[in-house]
Amino acid sequence: MTGSNCAFPRLVFLLFRSRSGSTFFGDRLSRHPEVLVTPESRAAPRLYEYFHKKEIQKKEIDHHKLTEYLLVEQKLREWNLPREKLLQGLKGYNVNDWASVFRTLCKIYRDWKKPEARVVVFKKSGWYYKNINRLLSTYPDSIAIWMIRDPRAIYNSARKAIHSENNKPMAGNILKNALGWREYMNRLLFSEQQRPDRNLPVYYEYLLHDLSGVLSEIWQKLGVRTLRTAELNEILEERKASHLVTKSTKHLHDNVYQEPLIEHANKWEKELPASQKMLIRIICKKEMKRHGYY
């Protein structure tokens, strides 16, 4: 594989639970010259739905309609990918199912945003981690990166954050949030059992304490070149707005380019009532123990 526009980039899926540090990690991961992390989008499940409609299956692909269908989604529009580039890119490749369109979408974005990138990391939660085995089977050279954070910290952050789509707290129900974290961790366990070499866990707490070490390890596993110490330090010291922070998510991640305050990782210890800490621990005890959260 080369960095030229003729080659399709390797696909990587960055999976997470909301408020687990994925945007901070994604921004730093994307600073490698050969890696590009995309903003969030529901493109894959929407394409899967689109191509499974009977009326679509019986017709030749209308690239104009497909382009308009993709750009109906606000999050994809916030990639700021020019409509004409998307249309011409879809026309230029033999796209005939949801999987080929999705991979082509990632390539078009790469060619436009960072043509030298050999790896495109698609950042999204929800459907993606619930269907990660489908995705890893569909793209044999792909890898899944799983963001992991203490469920008590996730809930504490999510209950104060406002969702960009419904303008409500991201976690209004502690029980639902804890059960969701437990399900996420069990999806990771199952995927690791099926494909141990293609699932990479990243712990938010470790990331804060050894950012360069964690990044270097992940970049190595993605197969991109090793950065010299001076180059690594230079890109980590940059303080500029991130392309991952879009109009609809700016209120959640406006300071993602800043150095994180390590002490904030454990704010939940003082801010969560004892009863809520206990409830989360009861629900998630097995999974928390497996990953070292006590």
C-alpha positions in Angstrom: 0.0 0.0 0.0 1.3 3.5 -0.8 0.2 7.0 0.2 -0.9 7.8 -3.4 -4.5 8.7 -4.2 -4.7 5.5 -6.3 -4.5 3.3 -3.2 -7.4 2.7 -0.8 -6.4 3.5 2.8 -6.5 0.9 5.5 -9.7 1.2 7.6 -9.6 1.4 11.3 -12.7 1.8 13.6 -12.4 4.0 16.7 -15.1 2.8 19.0 -16.2 4.3 22.3 -18.8 5.2 24.9 -19.6 8.9 25.0 -17.4 11.0 27.3 -14.6 8.4 27.2 -11.9 10.7 25.7 -12.3 9.5 22.1 -12.2 13.0 20.5 -9.0 13.9 22.4 -7.4 10.6 21.5 -8.6 10.9 17.9 -7.2 14.3 17.5 -3.7 13.2 18.7 -3.9 10.0 16.7 -4.6 12.0 13.5 -1.6 14.2 14.0 0.6 11.4 12.5 1.4 12.3 8.9 0.1 9.0 7.7 -3.1 8.8 9.7 -6.4 10.6 9.3 -9.3 10.3 11.8 -12.7 11.2 10.4 -15.3 13.2 12.3 -18.3 11.2 13.4 -21.0 10.0 11.0 -23.8 7.4 10.7 -22.7 6.7 7.1 -22.3 3.0 7.4 -25.7 2.1 8.9 -27.4 4.5 6.6 -25.7 3.0 3.6 -26.6 -0.5 4.8 -30.2 0.5 5.1 -30.1 2.2 1.7 -28.8 -0.8 -0.2 -31.2 -3.2 1.4 -34.2 -1.4 0.1 -35.9 -3.6 -2.6 -36.4 -0.7 -5.0 -32.6 0.1 -4.8 -31.5 -3.5 -5.3 -33.3 -3.7 -8.6 -31.8 -0.6 -10.2 -28.5 0.7 -11.3 -26.9 3.1 -8.7 -27.9 6.7 -9.3 -24.8 8.5 -8.0 -26.6 11.8 -7.8 -29.3 10.4 -5.5 -26.7 8.5 -3.5 -24.7 11.6 -2.9 -27.8 13.5 -1.8 -28.8 10.7 0.4 -25.4 10.7 2.2 -25.5 14.5 2.6 -28.9 14.5 4.2 -27.0 13.6 7.4 -25.9 16.7 9.2 -22.9 15.1 10.7 -21.6 14.0 7.3 -22.2 17.5 6.0 -20.0 18.8 8.8 -17.1 16.9 7.2 -17.2 19.9 4.8 -16.4 17.5 1.9 -17.4 19.3 -1.3 -20.5 17.8 -2.9 -18.9 17.7 -6.3 -15.8 15.8 -5.0 -18.1 13.3 -3.3 -20.2 12.8 -6.5 -17.2 12.5 -8.8 -15.5 10.1 -6.3 -18.5 7.8 -6.2 -18.7 7.8 -10.0 -15.1 7.0 -10.4 -15.2 3.7 -8.5 -17.2 0.5 -8.9 -19.5 1.0 -6.0 -22.3 -1.5 -6.0 -23.1 -2.2 -2.3 -23.0 -0.5 1.1 -19.5 -1.7 1.9 -17.8 -0.5 -1.3 -19.6 2.9 -1.0 -18.5 3.3 2.6 -14.9 2.5 1.9 -14.9 4.8 -1.1 -16.4 7.6 1.1 -13.4 7.2 3.4 -11.0 7.3 0.5 -12.6 10.4 -1.0 -12.3 12.2 2.3 -8.7 11.1 2.6 -7.9 12.2 -0.9 -9.4 15.6 -0.2 -8.3 16.2 3.4 -4.9 14.4 3.8 -3.8 12.6 0.6 -0.6 11.3 2.2 -2.5 9.3 4.9 -2.2 5.5 4.5 -4.7 4.8 7.3 -8.2 6.3 7.8 -9.7 5.9 11.3 -13.5 6.1 11.3 -14.6 7.5 14.7 -18.1 6.6 15.8 -20.0 4.7 18.5 -23.4 3.0 18.6 -24.1 0.9 15.5 -20.4 0.5 14.8 -19.4 -1.3 18.0 -22.6 -3.3 17.9 -21.7 -4.5 14.4 -17.9 -4.6 14.7 -17.7 -8.3 13.8 -19.6 -7.5 10.6 -17.2 -4.6 9.8 -14.0 -6.6 10.6 -15.3 -9.4 8.4 -16.2 -7.0 5.6 -12.8 -5.3 5.6 -10.2 -8.0 6.2 -7.3 -5.6 6.8 -9.3 -3.4 9.3 -8.7 -3.0 13.0 -10.9 -1.9 15.9 -9.6 0.5 18.5 -11.8 0.5 21.7 -11.7 3.5 24.1 -12.1 2.4 27.7 -12.8 4.6 30.7 -14.0 4.0 34.2 -17.9 3.8 34.0 -18.2 6.1 37.0 -16.1 8.8 35.3 -18.1 8.3 32.1 -21.4 8.8 33.8 -20.2 11.7 35.8 -19.1 13.5 32.7 -22.1 12.5 30.5 -24.7 13.6 33.1 -23.3 17.2 32.7 -22.7 17.2 29.0 -25.5 18.3 26.6 -26.2 16.1 23.6 -25.8 17.9 20.2 -28.9 16.3 18.6 -31.6 16.5 21.3 -30.2 19.2 23.6 -30.6 17.0 26.6 -28.0 15.6 29.1 -26.0 12.7 27.5 -26.8 10.5 30.5 -30.1 11.2 32.2 -30.5 7.6 33.5 -27.7 6.1 35.5 -29.0 2.6 35.1 -29.2 2.9 31.3 -25.7 4.4 31.2 -24.2 1.6 33.4 -25.9 -1.1 31.4 -24.7 0.5 28.2 -21.1 0.5 29.4 -21.4 -3.2 30.5 -22.8 -4.1 27.0 -20.0 -2.2 25.3 -17.3 -4.0 27.4 -18.9 -7.4 26.6 -18.9 -6.6 22.9 -15.2 -5.9 23.2 -14.6 -9.2 25.0 -16.5 -11.2 22.3 -14.7 -9.4 19.5 -11.3 -10.1 21.2 -12.2 -13.7 21.5 -13.0 -13.9 17.8 -10.1 -11.8 16.5 -7.5 -11.2 19.3 -5.0 -9.5 16.9 -7.5 -7.0 15.4 -8.9 -5.4 18.6 -6.8 -2.8 20.4 -8.0 -1.4 23.8 -6.9 2.1 24.8 -7.5 3.1 28.4 -8.2 6.8 28.9 -6.4 6.8 32.2 -3.2 5.4 30.7 -3.5 7.8 27.8 -3.4 10.8 30.1 -0.3 9.6 31.9 1.7 8.4 28.9 0.2 10.0 25.8 3.3 9.6 23.6 3.8 6.0 24.7 0.2 5.0 24.0 0.2 6.8 20.6 3.5 5.3 19.5 2.2 1.8 20.3 -1.0 2.3 18.4 0.7 3.8 15.4 3.1 0.9 15.3 0.2 -1.6 15.3 -1.4 0.4 12.5 1.7 -0.1 10.3 2.7 3.5 9.8 6.2 4.8 10.2 7.8 5.4 13.5 8.2 9.1 14.4 11.4 10.5 15.7 11.3 11.9 19.2 11.6 15.5 18.0 8.8 15.1 15.4 6.6 13.4 18.0 7.1 16.1 20.5 6.5 18.8 17.9 3.1 17.5 16.8 1.9 16.9 20.4 2.8 20.4 21.3 0.6 21.9 18.6 -2.3 24.0 19.9 -4.7 24.4 17.0 -8.4 23.7 16.5 -9.2 20.1 15.6 -11.0 19.0 12.4 -12.9 16.5 14.7 -14.7 19.3 16.5 -17.6 20.2 14.2 -20.3 22.9 14.5 -22.6 20.5 16.3 -20.0 19.2 18.8 -18.1 22.4 19.5 -19.8 22.9 22.9 -18.6 19.4 23.9 -15.0 19.4 22.6 -14.0 23.1 22.1 -10.8 22.6 24.2 -9.8 19.2 22.8 -6.5 20.6 21.5 -5.5 21.7 25.0 -3.5 19.5 27.4 -5.9 17.6 29.5 -6.0 18.1 33.3 -5.1 14.7 34.7 -6.8 15.4 37.9 -10.1 15.7 36.1 -10.0 12.0 35.3 -11.0 11.3 38.9 -13.5 14.1 39.5 -16.2 11.5 39.8 -14.8 10.4 43.2 -15.8 13.7 44.7 -18.8 14.6 42.6 -20.8 11.4 42.4 -23.0 10.5 45.4 -22.0 7.2 47.2 -25.3 5.6 46.2 -24.6 6.2 42.5 -21.0 4.9 42.7 -22.4 1.8 44.4 -25.1 1.3 41.8 -22.6 1.5 38.9 -20.3 -0.9 40.7 -23.0 -3.4 41.3 -24.1 -3.4 37.7 -20.6 -3.3 36.2 -18.6 -5.2 38.8 -17.5 -8.1 36.7 -16.4 -6.0 33.7 -14.8 -3.4 36.0 -12.7 -6.0 37.7 -11.6 -7.5 34.3 -10.2 -4.1 33.3 -8.7 -3.1 36.6 -11.4 -0.6 37.9 -12.0 -1.1 41.6 
